[in-house]
Amino acid sequence: MNRHAVISGAGIAGPTLAHHLAERGWRITAIERFPRRRDEGQNIDVRGAAREVAFRMGIEDEIRAANTGEIGMRFLSDEGSPVASFPVSASGEIDGPTAEFEILRGELSRILIERTGDRSDYLFDSEIADLADHGDRVTVNLQDGTTIDADLVVIAEGLHSRSRRYVTDTHAEDLGMYIAYATLPRRDTDDQWWGWQHAPESRSVHVRPDNLGTTRAMLTFMSDVRGLDDLREDDQVAILRKTFADVGGLAPRILADLDRRTSLYFSAVGTMLAPTWSKGRVALLGDAAFCPGTFGGGGTSLAMIGAYVMAGELSCTDDIRGALTRYEQFMRAHVVDASPIIRRSVLKRANPRTRAGVRAVRAAARIVASPFGQATTRVLGNRLATGAADRLRLPDYPPAD
């Protein structure tokens, strides 16, 4: 008899797991609280062993075709001119700030859902109201009154998961930074670089290319005020205009185009390292279990790797609890090394409050981007520039029938 998994979350981790379980004969019900697949989202990257996951899924060419076209990252001056440049690695051995596989989150989600849609039931505009683990099965009650019996429930909802409480009461740690992601009309002056402009008072302005004919902008700032991400969008736009009113360079263009934006996503930066990733037949996956923070890197790749490992362990045994334990043991041994949990102190150093601090960040960037800095990176790269996600070797599991 086919086993049945309910997966809550249809972003990256959930559909990746749906693919690997469906290949092994599982019946999949994927639920998502948003009314449709989410096209929103900014640039993410597929690094290290996650590229091997993509290859084994048969989606490597699709990811490459949907690449944003970003050619590297540049630190910018107050006026918006380049200060230091970090192009995509020509050798492909070590990904820098821009990975070889750079893709919009919405595009990757689309590819994953299209790959799994004919073998999984996706229920949008739906979410878990309650669940009960009976030991041999889990009963899932949805908010619309639907009841589903499953052998396994996986919470892949993200950093601020509402259903993580069924495994642990741990909440995300707020880091005191807000990021506004806006999709803006592309201008003729926009290029293929990720531009990063620091400003005093711990503010930053970013622009990045995409493959859809628009430009992705980010405005970040530190604040001791909590709850700004819960305000109405008009109020959030007013806060952005006031916060960045005195910033030159990229900022005036972004503020001017906010009224022409096609989307705006305003979020509080946080981290998560759950003390346990499963309880009975209910498990956490991706950011719901481990989230290093927006600038920690590797979250998307680790979500894809974790989905592969969970499905692989489940394919080796009928003991679901034992498989979930082995999944956690393997992934926990790698995730912190791969993408260390970012701390508030790190964010403050990367986003200085003073003009002197901004000048110091730019001076350091010039050194690293210099021929000497590049040579040092090449020599020490395998030890310093790569994380465990790059060094990680995927386990081999029995092939799907």
C-alpha positions in Angstrom: 0.0 0.0 0.0 1.4 3.4 -0.9 2.3 5.6 1.9 0.7 9.1 2.1 2.6 12.3 3.0 1.0 15.7 3.7 3.5 18.5 3.0 2.6 22.0 4.3 4.3 24.6 2.2 4.7 24.9 -1.6 7.8 27.1 -1.9 11.1 25.3 -2.4 11.6 22.6 0.2 8.0 21.2 0.0 7.9 20.6 -3.8 11.5 19.2 -3.8 10.4 16.7 -1.2 7.2 16.0 -3.1 9.3 15.0 -6.2 11.5 12.6 -4.3 8.7 10.9 -2.4 6.4 10.6 -5.4 9.3 9.0 -7.3 9.3 6.3 -4.6 5.6 5.6 -4.7 4.3 8.0 -2.0 1.0 9.7 -2.4 1.5 13.4 -1.9 -0.9 16.1 -0.7 0.8 19.5 -0.6 -1.0 22.4 1.0 -0.2 26.1 0.7 -2.0 28.9 2.6 -1.6 31.4 -0.3 -4.3 31.2 -2.9 -1.9 30.4 -5.8 1.7 29.6 -6.5 3.7 32.6 -5.3 5.5 34.3 -8.2 7.0 36.9 -5.8 10.5 36.6 -4.5 14.0 37.9 -5.1 17.2 36.3 -6.2 18.3 33.0 -4.6 21.0 30.6 -5.6 21.6 26.9 -5.9 25.0 26.0 -4.6 27.2 23.0 -3.7 25.5 19.7 -3.3 22.1 21.3 -4.2 23.2 21.4 -7.8 23.6 17.7 -7.7 20.1 17.4 -6.3 18.8 19.5 -9.2 20.7 17.3 -11.6 19.2 14.1 -10.1 15.8 15.7 -10.4 16.4 16.5 -14.0 15.8 20.3 -13.6 19.4 21.5 -14.0 18.8 22.8 -17.6 15.6 24.5 -16.6 17.3 26.3 -13.8 20.1 27.4 -16.1 17.6 28.6 -18.7 15.8 30.7 -16.0 19.1 32.3 -14.7 18.7 35.9 -13.8 21.8 36.8 -15.9 23.5 38.4 -12.9 27.3 38.6 -13.6 28.5 39.5 -10.2 28.2 41.9 -7.2 29.6 45.4 -6.9 29.9 47.6 -3.9 28.9 51.2 -4.8 29.9 54.6 -3.7 27.5 57.3 -2.3 27.0 58.4 -5.9 26.3 54.9 -7.2 29.7 54.3 -9.0 31.5 51.0 -8.6 34.0 50.7 -5.6 34.8 47.0 -5.8 33.6 44.2 -8.1 33.2 40.5 -7.5 32.3 38.8 -10.8 30.9 35.3 -11.0 33.8 32.8 -10.8 35.1 31.9 -14.2 36.3 28.5 -13.0 32.9 27.6 -11.5 34.8 26.0 -8.6 33.8 28.5 -5.9 30.7 30.6 -6.0 31.1 34.1 -4.7 28.2 36.5 -3.8 26.7 35.6 -7.1 26.4 31.9 -7.8 26.5 30.3 -11.3 22.9 29.1 -10.7 21.2 32.4 -9.8 17.4 32.3 -10.1 14.4 34.1 -8.8 12.6 32.3 -6.0 9.3 32.4 -7.9 11.0 30.9 -11.0 12.5 28.0 -9.0 9.2 27.4 -7.2 7.5 27.3 -10.6 10.0 24.7 -12.0 9.6 22.5 -8.9 5.8 22.6 -8.9 5.6 22.0 -12.6 7.9 19.0 -12.1 5.7 17.5 -9.4 2.2 18.7 -10.2 1.1 15.6 -12.2 2.1 13.3 -9.3 1.0 15.4 -6.3 -2.2 17.1 -5.2 -1.6 20.8 -4.5 -4.2 22.4 -2.4 -3.8 26.2 -2.4 -5.6 28.6 -0.1 -5.5 25.9 2.5 -3.6 25.5 5.8 -3.5 23.2 8.9 -6.0 24.0 11.6 -5.0 21.1 13.8 -3.4 17.7 13.7 -3.3 14.6 15.9 -0.5 12.0 15.8 -2.0 8.6 16.7 1.3 6.7 16.5 0.5 4.7 13.4 -1.0 7.7 11.4 -1.5 11.4 11.6 -4.9 13.1 11.2 -4.7 16.5 9.6 -7.6 18.9 9.9 -7.6 21.8 7.4 -9.2 25.2 8.0 -11.9 24.4 5.4 -13.0 21.4 7.5 -11.3 18.8 5.3 -9.7 15.9 7.2 -6.8 13.9 5.8 -5.2 10.8 7.2 -1.5 10.5 6.5 1.6 8.4 7.4 3.7 11.5 7.6 3.3 15.3 7.9 6.2 17.6 6.9 6.1 21.3 7.9 8.0 23.2 5.1 6.4 26.6 5.7 9.4 28.8 6.2 11.0 30.9 9.0 7.7 32.1 10.5 5.9 28.8 10.2 2.6 28.7 12.0 2.6 24.9 12.2 6.1 24.5 13.7 4.3 24.4 17.1 3.4 20.7 16.4 7.1 19.8 16.8 8.6 22.6 19.0 7.5 25.9 20.6 10.7 27.6 19.4 10.2 30.9 17.6 12.4 32.7 15.2 15.0 35.1 16.6 14.5 38.7 15.4 17.7 40.4 14.3 16.5 43.9 14.2 16.7 44.4 10.4 14.0 45.0 7.9 14.2 44.3 4.2 11.8 45.7 1.6 11.9 43.8 -1.7 10.4 45.6 -4.7 10.0 44.7 -8.3 10.5 47.8 -10.4 10.3 48.7 -14.1 13.7 48.1 -15.8 15.5 51.2 -17.0 18.0 51.5 -19.9 20.7 52.3 -17.4 20.3 49.1 -15.5 23.0 46.5 -16.0 23.6 42.9 -15.1 25.5 43.6 -11.8 24.1 43.3 -8.3 24.7 46.7 -7.0 25.1 47.2 -3.2 25.3 50.7 -1.8 25.9 51.2 1.9 24.6 54.3 3.7 25.1 55.6 7.3 22.6 54.6 10.0 22.9 51.0 9.0 21.0 51.3 5.7 21.7 49.6 2.4 20.3 49.9 -1.1 20.5 47.1 -3.6 19.5 46.5 -7.3 19.7 43.2 -9.1 18.7 42.0 -12.6 16.1 39.4 -13.3 15.2 37.3 -16.4 11.7 38.7 -16.7 12.4 42.3 -17.9 12.2 44.0 -14.5 14.6 45.1 -11.8 14.7 43.7 -8.3 15.4 46.3 -5.6 16.1 45.9 -1.9 16.1 48.5 0.8 17.4 47.4 4.2 17.7 49.1 7.6 18.2 48.3 11.2 15.6 49.3 13.7 14.6 48.7 17.4 11.0 49.1 16.5 9.1 45.8 16.1 6.1 45.0 14.0 6.8 47.1 10.9 6.3 44.1 8.7 2.7 43.8 9.9 1.7 47.3 8.8 -0.3 48.2 5.8 1.7 48.4 2.6 1.0 52.1 2.2 2.4 52.7 5.6 5.5 50.6 4.8 6.1 52.7 1.7 5.9 55.9 3.7 8.5 54.5 6.2 10.8 53.6 3.3 10.5 57.1 1.8 11.3 58.8 5.1 14.1 56.4 6.0 15.9 56.8 2.7 15.0 60.4 1.8 18.6 61.7 2.4 20.4 58.8 0.6 21.8 59.5 -2.9 23.1 57.1 -5.6 20.5 54.4 -6.2 18.0 55.4 -3.6 16.2 58.3 -5.4 15.5 56.1 -8.5 14.0 53.4 -6.3 11.9 55.7 -4.2 10.6 57.4 -7.4 9.6 54.0 -8.9 7.9 52.6 -5.8 4.5 53.9 -7.1 5.1 51.9 -10.3 6.2 48.7 -8.5 4.5 45.4 -9.4 5.1 43.9 -6.0 6.5 44.8 -2.5 7.4 42.3 0.2 8.4 43.8 3.6 10.0 41.4 6.0 11.8 41.2 9.3 15.1 39.4 9.2 15.4 36.5 11.6 17.1 33.1 12.2 16.0 29.7 13.4 17.7 26.6 14.7 15.0 24.3 16.1 16.1 22.1 19.0 14.4 19.1 17.4 13.2 18.6 13.8 10.7 15.9 14.3 8.1 14.6 16.8 6.6 11.3 16.1 5.4 11.3 12.5 5.6 15.1 12.1 8.8 16.7 10.8 10.3 20.1 10.0 12.1 20.9 6.7 14.0 23.9 5.3 13.7 27.2 7.0 11.1 25.9 9.5 13.9 23.8 11.0 17.0 25.8 10.1 17.3 29.3 8.7 20.7 31.1 8.8 19.3 34.6 8.1 19.0 36.4 4.8 22.7 37.2 4.5 23.9 33.9 5.9 23.5 32.3 2.6 22.7 28.7 1.7 19.1 28.4 2.9 17.7 27.4 -0.5 20.4 24.9 -1.2 20.1 23.3 2.3 16.3 23.1 1.8 16.8 21.1 -1.4 19.5 18.9 0.1 17.4 18.3 3.2 14.4 17.2 1.1 16.6 14.8 -0.8 18.0 13.3 2.4 14.6 13.0 4.1 13.1 11.2 1.1 16.2 9.0 0.8 16.1 7.9 4.5 12.3 7.2 4.2 13.0 5.0 1.2 15.3 2.7 3.2 12.9 1.6 5.9 9.3 1.3 7.1 10.3 3.0 10.3 9.3 6.6 9.7 10.5 7.8 13.1 13.9 6.2 12.6 14.2 7.7 9.1 13.4 11.2 10.5 16.0 10.8 13.2 18.7 9.9 10.7 17.6 12.7 8.4 18.1 15.2 11.3 21.4 13.7 12.4 22.8 14.0 8.9 21.6 17.5 8.1 22.3 19.0 11.6 25.9 17.8 11.3 26.3 20.0 8.1 23.9 22.9 8.2 25.6 25.1 10.8 29.0 24.6 9.2 27.5 25.3 5.8 25.6 28.5 6.7 26.4 29.6 10.2 23.5 31.3 12.0 24.0 35.0 11.5 24.1 37.1 14.6 22.9 40.7 15.3 26.6 41.7 15.8 27.5 40.5 12.3 24.7 42.4 10.7 25.8 45.6 12.6 29.4 45.2 11.3 28.1 44.6 7.7 25.8 47.6 8.0 27.7 50.3 9.9 26.0 53.3 11.5 28.8 55.8 10.8 30.3 57.3 7.7 33.7 56.1 8.9 32.3 52.6 9.2 30.9 52.7 5.6 34.3 53.9 4.4 35.9 51.0 6.2 33.6 48.4 4.6 34.4 49.8 1.2 38.1 49.9 1.9 38.0 46.2 2.9 36.0 45.4 -0.2 38.7 47.0 -2.4 41.4 44.9 -0.8 39.5 41.7 -1.3 38.7 42.5 -4.9 42.3 43.5 -5.7 44.6 41.1 -7.5 46.3 40.3 -4.2 43.0 39.6 -2.5 41.8 37.4 -5.4 45.1 35.4 -5.3 44.7 34.9 -1.6 41.1 33.7 -2.1 42.2 31.2 -4.7 44.9 29.8 -2.4 42.7 29.6 0.6 39.4 29.2 -1.1 38.8 25.5 -0.4 39.4 26.1 3.3 37.7 29.5 3.8 35.4 30.3 0.9 33.5 27.1 0.7 31.1 25.8 3.3 29.8 22.4 4.1 27.1 22.6 1.5 30.0 22.8 -1.1 32.0 20.0 0.5 28.9 17.8 1.4 28.6 14.6 -0.6 25.0 13.4 -1.1 24.3 10.0 0.3 23.3 7.3 -2.2 19.9 5.8 -1.7 18.1 2.9 -3.4 16.9 4.2 -6.9 13.3 4.8 -7.4 11.3 2.0 -9.1 
